[in-house]
Amino acid sequence: MFVGKALAAVLTAAGVLFQDAIAHSVKRNPLSSIARIEDAVIQTPSHRVHAHSSFDVTFVLSTTHQKVRLSLQPNHDLFSGDATIQYLGVDGTVRSSKPIDRREHRVFRGESFVQLEAGSEWRHAGWSRINVRRDGEKPIFDGVFTIYDNHHHIQTKTAYRQTSVSGDPGVDDIDNDEYMVVWRDTDVQPRDRDELRRDLGSAATCGSDDLLYNRDENNIVYRSLEEAAQDTTSWRISPRALFGRQIDSTPGGNGAGVNLANSIGSTAGCPTTRKVALVGIATDCTYTDELGDEDAVTSNVIQVVNAASQLYESSFNISLAIGNLTISEATCPNSPPSTAPWNQPCSDSVPIQNRLSLFSQWRGQWSDNNAYWTLLSMCGTGPAVGLAWLGAICQQGASVRDNETSASANLVVRTSPEWLVFAHETGHTFGAVHDCVDQTCSDGSVTRQECCPLSRGTCDAGSQFVMNPSTGNGITRFSPCSIGNICSFLGRSPNRLSCLTDNRGVTTYTGAQCGNGIVEHGEDCDCGGEDGCAGNTCCDPTTCRFTSGSVCDPSNEECCTPQCGFMNNGTVCRASTGPCDPEEVCSGTSAGCPADQTAPDGQSCGSDGLTCASGRCTSRDLQCRTFMGADATTSCSNSGCRLSCHSSQLGPNECYIYNQYFLDGTPCEGGGRCSNGNCQGGSLWNQIVEWINDNKQISIPVFCVAGGLLLLAIISCCWTCFARRRRRRIPKVPSPSPPRGWAAGGGGGRTPPPMAQPRAAYAPVPGQDVPPQDMRWEPLRTRSFRYA
């Protein structure tokens, strides 16, 4: 009887062991305010850019009058070398396909700077990811940038209207022209129903947990869990987690299968060199219809992946790149085609879980190099706008269990911020559980390894990280626990990194082509074809040669006048960005602006230990504050070149090392400077001096005690020497001489004085030296005594 029950328990466990955990996101709360981007200027001579341009763009935020500068470079990591776009017909078949032409997409990444006062220096404030939709005098771009750890989301007026929720501020039509709207994470109103909440229903538990049989403490699986999990003896295993709906076959409440507290902040398991995770993206008919056309879909998808990739690059050394983009027609089919069953209009009969299951069935048919696929749709269920299979990265094929089909796939419903929901669901695909909140800290989830604590001593993560189950202000990065969670998950099995590719650069162009806006070999100029050259009298758009009398082209050269001649000597062509980056001026004899020159690394540029590093006025503490957005943040030490920061947000006495480096030129141990993550140029003596300065609470008492002992030793030595010399100078007291005369005997008589003895002379013995004449041999003197 007992054997039968035990066998039934084991079979029950086997039936649910490989079920997949799904987590989903819900819509954000309304915004309290929005702003417009004003006075946007692309800082190039012609105010135009192409896909391979590096440039700055400046603008002003209307509500705060904050002046912002984004320094941008092309993001070549966003597309795989053979990335393609395929277009699905209403029947689900591929009607056409084409490779993604890198030159058609002006997508950039870089850094953000702010100017605190007019005319003051620019201060580094964070990172930026931008997609330029229109250049020229009135540019239009979208994306995201950070100012001291606060996300600023840029949307076009049209996109803002499409993704706004009830209660958001409205936008007006101005001259029927497009313009840019920006809102911050801190503009999201706090409320009970928040974004990024894990849910199956409203509870944060799996369905099988409600079964009494599974909750029975006497269940044979619970009691023999140690034996059943032979490959996880070094980790704490949760009985409840065995019945969790996990695609990861390793027992444990999280994708990593480890004690989450033990891996907090650890990057062990993540790649040590940059890797690329190729992503397949599919859009259903509802998504294409919402965006308007296929070009708009392509541009929006590129921006979503571009923004989300930054989080993975900085946290896990992994870039997200588009490997394939599948776009459905805007017209939804009357009935879902068998070749693409997920492509159907929104319906209550097809909830978000079923839609993900249908998409996973389709994804499982493809054998490709993509790490995972994402379905973009407009069809959520209630407030849910995202869903993912836990830990499904790099899995090939699909599996069917309990009428659910799972694969390396997730689903994201268009909302704002769409890229953050995409990053959140990708985190689940990479094996991350949610951060702990007050409820999961008290209901036992943290002890079951079903949520990520802030630190070993603090459970509640404070609602401030990407994997938080609800939105909060300043969600700009993964928590240290999520970093350890994902890295340990990836490191436990080589198969979980097998689909990641090496970081591959791309050539700046493929073959010379007049009219692409890039001055290539054999061309004098290239202003971008007939449209791009409108109003340009210096460059022939058909031949890419200078026009008669022209010596330069202002569309590509900073020191060229609109009259096609060189600017005067001393004309500023590149403005200063701060005390470590002086301005550059034209020479008067060339159309090119001199190379950007910066102050030497280590040169003092301000108070509080600020020095120049890579052209910025900064310090180790300031770089930590910029990265984490907290004034109380400091660098953990003066050694090493990995970004290591301490903040009260992370818990007391906690120091976390991130997958980023301090700027090249930042001081490090021994008087050295950071260079590509390594400390170079330091010396042992300087390290000793720095250790003394950094550990005064130890060094001062030690030196005081050692100095005191040395002083005592010196005093003791001096006293000893002084005492010896004093003893040598004191004369000896002579012994008393006996009285002359007779010694007193029994009768008291005197001793007579000695009698003089006759001096005797001796002849020299033969063979014996003769003494000198003034020296004489004398007989031995004897003393006689008288006895009474």
NORPEJO-V684025 format. One record per residue. N is the residue number from 0. RES is the residue in one small letter. PSI is psi in whole degrees, 0 to 359 (999 if undefined). OMEGA is omega in degrees with one decimal (none if undefined). Layout:
# NORPEJO-V684025
{{N;RES;PSI;OMEGA} {N;RES;PSI;OMEGA}}
This chain:
# NORPEJO-V684025
{{0;m;315;179.2} {1;f;321;179.3} {2;v;320;179.6} {3;g;316;178.6} {4;k;321;-179.9} {5;a;317;179.2} {6;l;320;178.7} {7;a;321;179.5} {8;a;317;-179.9} {9;v;318;178.9} {10;l;322;177.3} {11;t;316;178.6} {12;a;318;-179.6} {13;a;327;-178.5} {14;g;333;-177.0} {15;v;353;-175.6} {16;l;323;-173.2} {17;f;11;174.9} {18;q;153;-170.2} {19;d;136;175.0} {20;a;132;177.4} {21;i;141;179.0} {22;a;146;-177.5} {23;h;168;-176.8} {24;s;156;178.2} {25;v;165;-175.0} {26;k;152;178.2} {27;r;170;176.1} {28;n;165;177.9} {29;p;158;178.0} {30;l;145;176.7} {31;s;332;-179.6} {32;s;160;174.5} {33;i;168;178.0} {34;a;164;174.4} {35;r;151;172.8} {36;i;124;-177.1} {37;e;156;175.1} {38;d;42;178.3} {39;a;131;-179.0} {40;v;124;170.8} {41;i;119;-170.9} {42;q;65;169.2} {43;t;160;-176.8} {44;p;320;-178.0} {45;s;0;-175.8} {46;h;25;178.6} {47;r;153;179.5} {48;v;159;173.2} {49;h;184;-171.9} {50;a;341;-176.3} {51;h;18;-179.9} {52;s;149;167.4} {53;s;126;-170.7} {54;f;173;173.4} {55;d;150;171.4} {56;v;133;-179.8} {57;t;151;178.1} {58;f;174;-179.0} {59;v;137;174.4} {60;l;126;-170.0} {61;s;324;-173.6} {62;t;322;-176.5} {63;t;350;-176.1} {64;h;25;176.8} {65;q;129;177.4} {66;k;131;-173.3} {67;v;142;173.4} {68;r;128;175.2} {69;l;124;177.4} {70;s;115;-165.2} {71;l;147;172.5} {72;q;155;-179.6} {73;p;141;178.0} {74;n;92;-177.9} {75;h;348;-178.2} {76;d;356;-171.6} {77;l;341;-177.1} {78;f;135;173.3} {79;s;162;-175.7} {80;g;331;-178.4} {81;d;31;179.9} {82;a;140;-177.5} {83;t;158;171.5} {84;i;129;174.7} {85;q;143;-174.8} {86;y;124;-179.8} {87;l;140;172.9} {88;g;177;-179.8} {89;v;330;-179.3} {90;d;1;176.8} {91;g;359;178.6} {92;t;156;179.7} {93;v;115;-179.9} {94;r;336;176.0} {95;s;163;176.4} {96;s;158;179.2} {97;k;154;175.6} {98;p;152;175.8} {99;i;119;179.0} {100;d;112;-177.2} {101;r;328;-175.2} {102;r;348;-179.7} {103;e;351;-171.5} {104;h;113;-178.6} {105;r;82;-175.4} {106;v;132;-168.7} {107;f;161;173.4} {108;r;156;-178.6} {109;g;214;-174.3} {110;e;161;-178.9} {111;s;146;179.6} {112;f;152;177.4} {113;v;153;176.1} {114;q;113;-173.7} {115;l;322;177.7} {116;e;155;180.0} {117;a;128;178.8} {118;g;354;-179.9} {119;s;173;-178.5} {120;e;157;177.2} {121;w;135;178.3} {122;r;131;177.8} {123;h;131;-173.1} {124;a;347;-178.9} {125;g;209;-177.3} {126;w;170;-179.0} {127;s;148;174.3} {128;r;117;-169.2} {129;i;144;174.2} {130;n;114;-178.3} {131;v;119;179.8} {132;r;330;178.0} {133;r;132;176.4} {134;d;195;-178.6} {135;g;203;-176.2} {136;e;331;179.6} {137;k;78;-175.0} {138;p;153;173.2} {139;i;127;177.3} {140;f;160;175.8} {141;d;171;-178.1} {142;g;213;-177.0} {143;v;145;171.4} {144;f;162;-179.2} {145;t;144;169.9} {146;i;106;-178.9} {147;y;54;172.0} {148;d;13;177.5} {149;n;116;179.8} {150;h;136;171.3} {151;h;112;-175.4} {152;h;123;179.5} {153;i;126;176.0} {154;q;151;169.8} {155;t;161;179.0} {156;k;318;-178.8} {157;t;314;-178.8} {158;a;324;178.0} {159;y;317;178.4} {160;r;322;-177.9} {161;q;328;-174.0} {162;t;2;-178.8} {163;s;154;177.7} {164;v;167;-179.6} {165;s;128;-179.3} {166;g;350;177.6} {167;d;148;174.1} {168;p;148;-179.9} {169;g;167;176.4} {170;v;151;-177.3} {171;d;157;172.1} {172;d;127;179.9} {173;i;110;179.6} {174;d;23;179.2} {175;n;26;-179.6} {176;d;155;178.8} {177;e;146;172.1} {178;y;177;-171.8} {179;m;135;177.0} {180;v;141;178.3} {181;v;138;174.1} {182;w;155;-173.6} {183;r;160;173.5} {184;d;324;-178.5} {185;t;352;176.2} {186;d;349;179.6} {187;v;126;-177.5} {188;q;134;175.5} {189;p;141;179.7} {190;r;169;-175.9} {191;d;320;-177.6} {192;r;105;-172.9} {193;d;171;-179.0} {194;e;162;173.4} {195;l;47;178.8} {196;r;128;177.0} {197;r;136;-173.5} {198;d;141;159.7} {199;l;94;-162.7} {200;g;231;177.6} {201;s;355;-177.4} {202;a;155;179.1} {203;a;35;-179.2} {204;t;164;177.4} {205;c;155;-175.2} {206;g;324;-177.4} {207;s;343;178.0} {208;d;339;-178.3} {209;d;348;179.1} {210;l;128;-178.4} {211;l;324;-178.4} {212;y;321;-178.7} {213;n;336;-178.3} {214;r;357;-178.0} {215;d;122;-178.6} {216;e;339;180.0} {217;n;4;178.5} {218;n;136;-175.6} {219;i;332;179.7} {220;v;321;179.3} {221;y;315;-174.0} {222;r;333;-177.8} {223;s;27;-176.0} {224;l;324;-179.6} {225;e;320;180.0} {226;e;328;-176.6} {227;a;337;-176.4} {228;a;68;-175.3} {229;q;333;-176.8} {230;d;8;-178.0} {231;t;32;-175.5} {232;t;341;-178.4} {233;s;5;-179.4} {234;w;154;173.9} {235;r;129;-176.5} {236;i;137;-179.9} {237;s;123;176.8} {238;p;318;-179.2} {239;r;327;-176.3} {240;a;334;178.1} {241;l;330;-180.0} {242;f;8;175.1} {243;g;156;-175.7} {244;r;83;-173.5} {245;q;141;170.9} {246;i;339;176.6} {247;d;121;-174.6} {248;s;352;178.4} {249;t;128;178.1} {250;p;149;-179.5} {251;g;150;-176.5} {252;g;358;-178.7} {253;n;165;-178.1} {254;g;336;-177.3} {255;a;334;-177.5} {256;g;30;-178.3} {257;v;171;171.2} {258;n;112;-172.0} {259;l;326;-178.8} {260;a;331;-178.0} {261;n;341;-176.5} {262;s;11;-177.9} {263;i;126;176.7} {264;g;356;-177.4} {265;s;134;175.9} {266;t;10;177.3} {267;a;125;-176.8} {268;g;333;175.7} {269;c;155;-178.9} {270;p;143;178.0} {271;t;343;172.2} {272;t;156;-174.4} {273;r;128;174.7} {274;k;163;-178.2} {275;v;128;173.6} {276;a;113;178.2} {277;l;136;-176.2} {278;v;131;170.8} {279;g;131;-178.6} {280;i;132;174.8} {281;a;140;176.9} {282;t;136;177.6} {283;d;179;-174.8} {284;c;326;-179.1} {285;t;324;-179.5} {286;y;314;179.2} {287;t;320;179.4} {288;d;322;-179.7} {289;e;318;-178.9} {290;l;335;174.7} {291;g;314;179.5} {292;d;172;-174.2} {293;e;326;178.0} {294;d;320;178.6} {295;a;322;177.1} {296;v;313;-179.3} {297;t;313;-178.6} {298;s;319;-179.1} {299;n;319;179.5} {300;v;318;179.7} {301;i;318;-179.8} {302;q;322;178.8} {303;v;312;-178.8} {304;v;322;179.7} {305;n;315;-178.4} {306;a;315;-177.4} {307;a;329;-177.2} {308;s;329;-178.1} {309;q;319;-179.1} {310;l;322;-178.1} {311;y;328;176.0} {312;e;314;-176.2} {313;s;335;-175.6} {314;s;322;-170.6} {315;f;2;-177.9} {316;n;34;-179.0} {317;i;126;174.0} {318;s;147;173.6} {319;l;128;-178.0} {320;a;145;-180.0} {321;i;118;176.7} {322;g;330;-179.3} {323;n;140;176.8} {324;l;118;-179.3} {325;t;117;-174.9} {326;i;125;177.5} {327;s;156;175.0} {328;e;156;-178.6} {329;a;338;179.7} {330;t;122;-179.3} {331;c;144;178.2} {332;p;154;177.0} {333;n;325;175.2} {334;s;143;-175.5} {335;p;131;179.1} {336;p;150;-179.0} {337;s;335;-179.7} {338;t;342;177.1} {339;a;71;-173.5} {340;p;341;179.6} {341;w;345;-176.9} {342;n;88;-178.5} {343;q;159;-178.3} {344;p;165;179.6} {345;c;140;-178.7} {346;s;143;176.7} {347;d;337;-179.7} {348;s;350;177.8} {349;v;81;179.9} {350;p;173;-173.4} {351;i;327;178.1} {352;q;318;179.4} {353;n;323;-179.5} {354;r;319;177.0} {355;l;321;179.4} {356;s;318;177.4} {357;l;319;179.0} {358;f;322;178.5} {359;s;324;176.3} {360;q;317;179.2} {361;w;317;-179.5} {362;r;323;-178.1} {363;g;346;179.6} {364;q;343;-174.1} {365;w;134;174.5} {366;s;105;-175.8} {367;d;184;-178.8} {368;n;9;-178.5} {369;n;140;178.2} {370;a;327;177.2} {371;y;172;176.4} {372;w;150;176.2} {373;t;132;173.4} {374;l;125;176.1} {375;l;129;-173.2} {376;s;170;171.7} {377;m;3;-171.0} {378;c;100;172.1} {379;g;179;175.2} {380;t;110;-173.7} {381;g;230;179.2} {382;p;355;-173.9} {383;a;131;179.4} {384;v;18;177.8} {385;g;150;-176.8} {386;l;144;-178.2} {387;a;149;169.6} {388;w;132;-173.6} {389;l;126;173.3} {390;g;34;-174.1} {391;a;8;-176.0} {392;i;140;174.1} {393;c;11;178.9} {394;q;135;177.4} {395;q;148;178.0} {396;g;193;-178.5} {397;a;158;177.7} {398;s;145;-177.3} {399;v;124;177.8} {400;r;129;177.1} {401;d;47;177.2} {402;n;17;175.6} {403;e;134;177.1} {404;t;122;-177.7} {405;s;152;178.4} {406;a;182;177.3} {407;s;80;-173.4} {408;a;157;171.0} {409;n;174;-176.6} {410;l;135;179.4} {411;v;128;177.1} {412;v;136;-176.9} {413;r;124;178.4} {414;t;190;173.1} {415;s;130;0.5} {416;p;118;-176.5} {417;e;321;-176.9} {418;w;328;-179.2} {419;l;324;174.0} {420;v;319;176.1} {421;f;316;178.7} {422;a;322;-179.9} {423;h;311;-179.2} {424;e;325;175.2} {425;t;325;176.1} {426;g;319;175.1} {427;h;318;178.5} {428;t;327;177.8} {429;f;1;174.3} {430;g;9;-175.6} {431;a;138;169.7} {432;v;178;180.0} {433;h;158;171.4} {434;d;151;179.3} {435;c;141;172.2} {436;v;180;-174.7} {437;d;318;-177.6} {438;q;313;-177.6} {439;t;343;174.3} {440;c;331;-175.8} {441;s;340;-176.8} {442;d;5;176.4} {443;g;0;-178.4} {444;s;324;-177.1} {445;v;323;178.2} {446;t;338;176.4} {447;r;8;179.5} {448;q;33;-178.8} {449;e;3;173.6} {450;c;159;-175.3} {451;c;119;178.2} {452;p;164;178.4} {453;l;315;-179.5} {454;s;180;179.0} {455;r;326;-176.6} {456;g;354;-177.4} {457;t;126;-177.6} {458;c;302;-173.7} {459;d;121;-178.2} {460;a;355;172.1} {461;g;13;175.1} {462;s;49;-175.2} {463;q;11;-176.2} {464;f;168;-171.9} {465;v;320;-177.1} {466;m;18;174.6} {467;n;139;-179.1} {468;p;356;176.2} {469;s;157;-178.4} {470;t;157;176.5} {471;g;171;-179.2} {472;n;137;172.6} {473;g;34;175.6} {474;i;100;-175.2} {475;t;357;-176.3} {476;r;169;175.2} {477;f;148;176.9} {478;s;157;174.5} {479;p;326;178.5} {480;c;318;178.3} {481;s;324;176.8} {482;i;313;177.1} {483;g;323;178.6} {484;n;308;-177.3} {485;i;316;-178.0} {486;c;317;179.1} {487;s;325;177.0} {488;f;314;179.9} {489;l;325;-175.2} {490;g;343;-175.7} {491;r;336;-179.5} {492;s;130;179.1} {493;p;338;-179.9} {494;n;336;-177.6} {495;r;351;173.7} {496;l;0;-173.0} {497;s;331;-176.7} {498;c;354;178.1} {499;l;140;-176.8} {500;t;166;176.5} {501;d;155;177.8} {502;n;111;-175.7} {503;r;123;175.3} {504;g;165;177.7} {505;v;152;176.2} {506;t;153;-175.4} {507;t;339;175.5} {508;y;162;177.3} {509;t;96;-179.9} {510;g;146;177.7} {511;a;136;-179.5} {512;q;113;178.8} {513;c;130;178.9} {514;g;359;179.7} {515;n;2;178.2} {516;g;2;-179.3} {517;i;125;177.7} {518;v;110;-175.4} {519;e;175;-177.7} {520;h;131;179.7} {521;g;358;179.5} {522;e;141;171.5} {523;d;324;-173.9} {524;c;166;174.6} {525;d;101;-176.4} {526;c;8;172.5} {527;g;35;176.7} {528;g;187;-175.9} {529;e;318;-178.7} {530;d;315;-178.0} {531;g;334;-177.8} {532;c;8;179.8} {533;a;124;-179.1} {534;g;359;179.9} {535;n;116;-178.4} {536;t;3;-174.9} {537;c;334;-173.2} {538;c;134;175.6} {539;d;114;-175.0} {540;p;343;-177.9} {541;t;332;-177.7} {542;t;345;-175.4} {543;c;40;174.6} {544;r;154;176.5} {545;f;144;173.6} {546;t;168;-176.5} {547;s;129;178.6} {548;g;354;-179.4} {549;s;142;177.3} {550;v;355;-178.9} {551;c;173;-178.7} {552;d;116;-177.3} {553;p;346;179.7} {554;s;342;-178.6} {555;n;352;-175.1} {556;e;129;-171.3} {557;e;334;-176.5} {558;c;33;178.3} {559;c;133;-179.5} {560;t;163;174.5} {561;p;343;177.4} {562;q;13;172.5} {563;c;28;176.1} {564;g;174;-177.4} {565;f;142;174.0} {566;m;158;-178.7} {567;n;152;175.9} {568;n;132;178.9} {569;g;354;177.5} {570;t;128;-178.7} {571;v;123;178.3} {572;c;343;175.4} {573;r;112;-174.2} {574;a;156;176.1} {575;s;142;176.4} {576;t;2;-179.6} {577;g;181;-176.8} {578;p;343;-179.9} {579;c;3;-178.0} {580;d;87;-179.1} {581;p;160;179.3} {582;e;154;173.5} {583;e;146;-177.6} {584;v;156;179.4} {585;c;151;-179.5} {586;s;340;-176.0} {587;g;350;-179.0} {588;t;4;-178.2} {589;s;153;-180.0} {590;a;348;-178.6} {591;g;144;175.7} {592;c;136;179.5} {593;p;156;179.7} {594;a;146;-178.5} {595;d;124;179.2} {596;q;141;179.1} {597;t;161;178.7} {598;a;153;-179.7} {599;p;142;175.9} {600;d;137;178.9} {601;g;350;178.9} {602;q;133;-179.4} {603;s;138;-177.4} {604;c;8;-179.5} {605;g;182;179.8} {606;s;179;177.8} {607;d;31;175.8} {608;g;19;179.6} {609;l;132;176.4} {610;t;165;-179.7} {611;c;138;175.5} {612;a;116;-179.0} {613;s;38;176.6} {614;g;8;179.0} {615;r;147;175.3} {616;c;107;-169.1} {617;t;182;174.9} {618;s;172;178.1} {619;r;318;178.4} {620;d;317;-177.7} {621;l;323;177.8} {622;q;323;175.7} {623;c;318;179.7} {624;r;321;178.5} {625;t;320;-177.8} {626;f;320;-174.1} {627;m;346;175.8} {628;g;26;-179.3} {629;a;133;-177.9} {630;d;332;-177.0} {631;a;5;-176.5} {632;t;138;177.9} {633;t;161;172.7} {634;s;144;-177.0} {635;c;325;-177.7} {636;s;179;177.7} {637;n;9;-178.2} {638;s;158;177.1} {639;g;160;-179.3} {640;c;3;169.2} {641;r;138;-178.8} {642;l;111;-179.2} {643;s;120;-170.4} {644;c;151;173.5} {645;h;136;178.4} {646;s;149;176.4} {647;s;338;177.5} {648;q;333;-175.1} {649;l;1;179.9} {650;g;159;-177.6} {651;p;141;174.9} {652;n;30;178.5} {653;e;135;177.2} {654;c;129;-176.4} {655;y;136;179.6} {656;i;124;-175.7} {657;y;166;-178.1} {658;n;43;176.8} {659;q;160;-180.0} {660;y;153;167.5} {661;f;156;-179.7} {662;l;145;172.6} {663;d;134;-177.4} {664;g;353;177.0} {665;t;135;179.7} {666;p;143;176.0} {667;c;190;-168.9} {668;e;149;175.2} {669;g;23;-179.0} {670;g;14;179.9} {671;g;181;178.7} {672;r;143;178.3} {673;c;139;176.3} {674;s;109;179.7} {675;n;42;175.9} {676;g;358;179.8} {677;n;146;177.4} {678;c;120;-176.2} {679;q;145;174.4} {680;g;8;179.9} {681;g;168;178.7} {682;s;156;-178.5} {683;l;319;-179.0} {684;w;316;179.0} {685;n;325;177.5} {686;q;321;179.0} {687;i;315;179.7} {688;v;317;179.6} {689;e;321;179.1} {690;w;320;179.1} {691;i;315;-178.8} {692;n;325;-177.2} {693;d;345;-176.3} {694;n;52;-177.4} {695;k;331;179.1} {696;q;340;176.5} {697;i;313;-173.2} {698;s;321;-177.9} {699;i;309;176.8} {700;p;321;-179.2} {701;v;314;-178.9} {702;f;324;177.5} {703;c;313;179.5} {704;v;313;-179.2} {705;a;319;178.3} {706;g;320;177.8} {707;g;316;178.0} {708;l;320;178.4} {709;l;319;178.6} {710;l;317;177.0} {711;l;321;179.6} {712;a;319;179.2} {713;i;314;179.1} {714;i;317;-179.9} {715;s;318;179.7} {716;c;315;-179.7} {717;c;318;-179.6} {718;w;320;179.5} {719;t;315;179.0} {720;c;318;-179.9} {721;f;318;-179.1} {722;a;320;179.9} {723;r;315;-179.3} {724;r;325;-179.9} {725;r;321;179.3} {726;r;324;-179.8} {727;r;330;-175.8} {728;r;342;-179.4} {729;i;119;-178.5} {730;p;152;179.9} {731;k;141;177.8} {732;v;121;-177.7} {733;p;154;178.1} {734;s;142;-180.0} {735;p;132;179.2} {736;s;147;177.4} {737;p;146;178.3} {738;p;143;176.6} {739;r;155;-179.4} {740;g;191;-177.6} {741;w;137;178.2} {742;a;143;-178.8} {743;a;119;178.4} {744;g;208;179.8} {745;g;331;178.6} {746;g;2;178.9} {747;g;24;178.4} {748;g;174;-177.6} {749;r;156;173.7} {750;t;128;-178.0} {751;p;149;177.3} {752;p;154;-179.5} {753;p;146;-179.6} {754;m;145;177.6} {755;a;135;-179.7} {756;q;140;177.6} {757;p;139;179.5} {758;r;128;-178.0} {759;a;144;177.9} {760;a;143;-177.3} {761;y;142;174.5} {762;a;147;-179.9} {763;p;141;176.8} {764;v;136;178.8} {765;p;135;-179.9} {766;g;2;-179.3} {767;q;141;-177.9} {768;d;146;178.1} {769;v;130;-178.7} {770;p;162;178.1} {771;p;161;-174.7} {772;q;328;-177.3} {773;d;1;177.2} {774;m;136;-177.5} {775;r;150;174.4} {776;w;134;179.7} {777;e;145;177.3} {778;p;154;178.8} {779;l;137;177.9} {780;r;143;179.3} {781;t;155;179.1} {782;r;131;179.0} {783;s;149;-179.5} {784;f;144;174.8} {785;r;132;179.1} {786;y;140;178.3} {787;a;999;none}}
